[in-house]
C-alpha cells in the first residue's frame, strides 16, 4: 500500500529505450508500482550503491539487448515490455541521476530515456538521460536526446562510441526540445 499523496509522485513519467541513432525501441508510462519500487530500491540501496548499481545495470543492459533482438527479428515487444521496464526502473533507482529525478518528482512530464549501443568491443553500453516536457516525446525529440547524449560521450569517453557515430554529420537546429 502506498502512503497517501504518493500517487501523484512522478505521475506523468515516461520511459523510453532508444538506440544511439534515435530509433525508439520501447516507450511507455511508469506505473505506480514501478515508481514505488524505484523509491524503495533507492532507499534500500544507499549503503551499497555500487554493488546494487552493478546488478541493476546488468539487468538493464540485458533488457536493452532483448529489446534490440526482438526488434531486429521484427517481433512483438509487448509481452517482454513489463520485464524490460522493471529492469530499467531498477537501474534508474541506483544511478546518481536518480537524485535529479527525485528533484522533479512532483513535476508532470518527466521523461527517462535509455540510450543504448554496441561498442567497438561488442559490449552493450547504456546511458540514462532525464528530460522534461509537458507531454510524451515524439520520435524526433527522443532522437535529439540520443544525439545530445552521444555528443557528451564523444567528449568524455570516445573509446566506447559505435564506429558509425564517428562518420555522422551533426544535425542542425535547436538544442531545446
C-alpha positions as CSV (number, residue, x, y, z in Angstrom):
1,X,0.0,0.0,0.0
2,X,1.3,3.4,-1.0
3,X,1.4,6.3,1.5
4,X,-1.2,9.0,0.9
5,X,-0.1,11.6,-1.5
6,X,2.5,9.4,-3.3
7,X,0.0,8.5,-6.0
8,X,0.9,11.9,-7.6
9,X,4.7,11.4,-7.4
10,X,6.1,11.0,-10.9
11,X,2.5,10.6,-12.1
12,X,3.3,11.6,-15.7
13,X,6.7,9.9,-16.2
14,X,7.5,8.2,-19.4
15,X,10.3,5.6,-20.1
16,X,11.9,5.3,-23.5
17,X,14.5,2.9,-24.8
18,X,16.3,4.1,-27.9
19,X,19.3,3.2,-29.9
20,X,22.2,5.6,-30.3
21,X,20.9,6.9,-33.6
22,X,17.5,7.7,-32.1
23,X,15.4,4.7,-33.1
24,X,12.8,4.2,-30.3
25,X,12.6,0.5,-29.3
26,X,10.2,0.8,-26.5
27,X,8.3,3.5,-24.8
28,X,5.6,3.6,-22.1
29,X,4.5,5.3,-18.9
30,X,5.8,4.3,-15.5
31,X,3.2,2.6,-13.4
32,X,2.6,3.5,-9.8
33,X,4.1,0.1,-8.8
34,X,7.3,0.9,-10.7
35,X,7.5,4.3,-9.1
36,X,7.1,2.7,-5.7
37,X,9.8,0.1,-6.5
38,X,12.2,2.9,-7.6
39,X,11.7,4.8,-4.4
40,X,12.0,1.6,-2.3
41,X,15.1,0.3,-4.0
42,X,16.8,3.7,-3.9
43,X,16.3,3.8,-0.2
44,X,17.5,0.2,0.4
45,X,20.5,0.7,-1.9
46,X,22.0,3.9,-0.4
47,X,24.6,2.0,1.6
48,X,25.9,-0.4,-1.1
49,X,25.2,1.8,-4.1
50,X,28.0,0.4,-6.3
51,X,27.0,-3.2,-5.6
52,X,23.3,-2.6,-6.4
53,X,24.2,-0.5,-9.4
54,X,26.3,-3.2,-10.9
55,X,23.4,-5.7,-10.6
56,X,20.8,-3.2,-11.8
57,X,22.9,-2.1,-14.8
58,X,23.5,-5.7,-15.8
59,X,19.7,-6.3,-15.8
60,X,19.1,-3.1,-17.7
61,X,21.7,-4.0,-20.3
62,X,20.1,-7.4,-20.7
63,X,16.7,-5.8,-21.2
64,X,18.2,-3.5,-23.8
65,X,19.8,-6.4,-25.6
66,X,16.5,-8.3,-25.5
67,X,14.6,-5.3,-27.0
68,X,17.3,-5.0,-29.7
69,X,17.0,-8.7,-30.6
70,X,13.2,-8.7,-30.7
71,X,13.1,-5.6,-32.9
72,X,15.7,-7.0,-35.2
73,X,13.7,-10.2,-35.6
74,X,10.6,-8.0,-36.2
75,X,8.9,-9.5,-33.2
76,X,6.4,-8.0,-30.7
77,X,7.9,-6.4,-27.6
78,X,4.6,-6.1,-25.7
79,X,5.0,-9.4,-23.9
80,X,8.5,-8.5,-22.7
81,X,7.9,-4.8,-22.0
82,X,7.0,-5.2,-18.3
83,X,10.2,-7.1,-17.5
84,X,12.3,-4.6,-19.5
85,X,10.7,-1.6,-17.9
86,X,11.2,-3.1,-14.5
87,X,14.9,-3.7,-15.2
88,X,15.3,-0.1,-16.5
89,X,13.4,1.3,-13.5
90,X,15.7,-0.6,-11.1
91,X,18.7,0.9,-12.9
92,X,17.4,4.4,-12.6
93,X,16.9,3.9,-8.8
94,X,20.6,3.2,-8.3
95,X,22.2,5.8,-10.6
96,X,23.3,9.2,-9.4
97,X,20.8,10.6,-11.8
98,X,18.1,9.4,-9.5
99,X,18.7,12.4,-7.4
100,X,17.9,14.6,-10.4
101,X,14.8,12.6,-11.0
102,X,13.8,13.0,-7.3
103,X,14.0,16.8,-7.7
104,X,11.3,16.5,-10.3
105,X,9.1,14.0,-8.5
106,X,6.1,16.4,-8.4
107,X,6.7,17.7,-11.9
108,X,4.5,16.5,-14.7
109,X,6.2,15.5,-17.9
110,X,9.4,13.8,-16.7
111,X,10.9,11.5,-19.4
112,X,13.6,8.9,-18.7
113,X,15.5,8.0,-21.9
114,X,17.7,4.9,-22.0
115,X,20.2,5.3,-24.9
116,X,21.9,2.1,-25.8
117,X,24.5,1.0,-28.3
118,X,27.0,-1.7,-29.1
119,X,30.6,-0.5,-28.6
120,X,33.6,-1.4,-30.8
121,X,34.3,-4.4,-28.4
122,X,30.8,-5.7,-29.0
123,X,29.6,-4.9,-25.4
124,X,26.3,-3.1,-24.9
125,X,26.6,0.4,-23.3
126,X,23.6,2.3,-21.9
127,X,23.3,5.8,-20.6
128,X,20.3,7.3,-18.9
129,X,19.0,10.8,-19.6
130,X,16.2,12.8,-18.0
131,X,14.2,15.3,-20.0
132,X,11.3,17.5,-19.0
133,X,8.5,18.1,-21.4
134,X,4.8,18.6,-20.9
135,X,3.6,15.7,-23.0
136,X,5.0,12.5,-24.5
137,X,8.2,13.0,-26.6
138,X,8.0,12.4,-30.3
139,X,10.5,10.1,-32.0
140,X,12.4,13.2,-33.3
141,X,12.6,14.6,-29.8
142,X,13.9,11.2,-28.5
143,X,16.4,11.2,-31.3
144,X,17.6,14.7,-30.3
145,X,18.1,13.4,-26.7
146,X,20.1,10.5,-28.1
147,X,22.2,12.8,-30.2
148,X,23.0,15.1,-27.2
149,X,23.9,12.0,-25.1
150,X,26.2,10.6,-27.7
151,X,27.8,14.1,-28.2
152,X,28.5,14.2,-24.5
153,X,30.0,10.7,-24.5
154,X,32.2,11.6,-27.5
155,X,33.8,14.2,-25.3
156,X,34.1,12.1,-22.1
157,X,34.7,8.6,-23.3
158,X,35.1,8.3,-27.1
159,X,36.5,4.8,-27.0
160,X,33.1,3.3,-26.3
161,X,31.3,5.0,-29.2
162,X,30.0,2.9,-32.1
163,X,32.0,3.3,-35.3
164,X,29.1,4.6,-37.2
165,X,28.7,7.6,-34.8
166,X,32.0,9.0,-35.9
167,X,31.0,9.3,-39.5
168,X,27.7,11.0,-38.9
169,X,27.2,14.7,-39.5
170,X,25.9,16.8,-36.7
171,X,22.1,17.6,-37.1
172,X,21.3,21.3,-37.3
173,X,18.6,23.0,-35.4
174,X,17.7,24.0,-31.9
175,X,19.2,22.4,-28.8
176,X,15.9,22.5,-26.9
177,X,13.0,20.1,-27.0
